[in-house]
Amino acid sequence: MFDFRSDTLTQPTEAMRTAMAQAPVGDDVYGEDPTVNALEAQVAELTGFEAALFTSSGTQANLLALMAHCERGDEYLCGQQAHNYKFEGGGAAVLGSIQPQPIENEADGSLCLEKLAAAIKPDDVHFARTRLLSLENTIGGQVLSLDYLARAQAFAFERGLKLHLDGARVMNAAIAQGVEVATIAQHFDSLSLCLSKGLCAPVGSLLIGDEALIRKARRWRKVLGGGMRQAGILAAAGQVALTQQVERLEEDHANARLLAEGLSGIAGIEVTAQHTNMVFANFLIEDTVALMGQLEGEGLRLGINRHQPSRLVIHKDIDRSGIDKLLEALNRYV
């Protein structure tokens, strides 16, 4: 089965399975799991920060960042399409009593700094206190420019705001720009990094920041039920992901370009964008349910949305033979 719905569907590599089976473990809630400790130190050094915290998911890492930066009644600025606003169950408001203030994303995924400035609340008892700006990179597969990140950093500093990055796919951004991830991370006070998307680990994300922030986040992780005891079994796969899977992301980007080119030549399919490992296309086909069913029967799984561009995501488990198979099946169908 070639599954194009998301890069969250990646299967762990054999090297990951071996590392997981052999990982030395301890009780991470006591801070005694050597593999978790090694992973956190590895990621902190990789990104240029003081500390990191292993979490069960990107949603948890982002929520911990918001709760560590903000107090009850505070507010964070973010994009209308931000994952931590739109797709994480309203956790900041529900569990952190933190008010989101979304701003419409620009066409390149960025947030207009002038619109952000207008959204910052005055220091007045009538308003939530604006404390944090949260960006996402990549967003919809798009990479935020380093120049924009520098300007956003200066904007936040001048207004006394902290700056968080939802960096679930920040490694894709780094590979696309040909820079080390620390070059991106240097602009932020904290960032989250997902191991279980294109990097292929089965579980886990990290929250990265200074020691004080991570200490506070560690406490909130315990409150939220995120203490995972012998978590080194999972962290071991993350170590392999960071040492063996980062450079490979360029293959995904190249294969996404190949897919976009192929789809552009098929009647009834309109490619709207291709960014990093993602392709977006309108399927101008009457019965998309029947199409998905036929493709499923041929070992091809897509999530087609008739009312907006559908997303096709390339990852480790979709090679060029999978792309060729999909293009051949779509050509035959139409």
Secondary structure, DSSP 8 states (H G I E B T S, - for coil): -EE-S-GGG----HHHHHHHHH-----GGGT--HHHHHHHHHHHHHHT-SEEEEES-HHHHHHHHHHHH--TTEEEEEETT-HHHHSSTTHHHHHH--EEEEE---TTS---HHHHHHHS--SSTTS-EEEEEEEESSBTTB---HHHHHHHHHHHHHTT-EEEEEETTHHHHHHHHTS-HHHHHTT-SEEEEESSSTT--SS-EEEEE-HHHHHHHHHHHHHTT---SSTHHHHHHHHHHHHHSTTTHHHHHHHHHHHHHHHHTSTTEEEEEEETTEEEEEE--S-HHHHHHHHHHTTEE----TTS-EEEE--TT--HHHHHHHHHHHHHH-
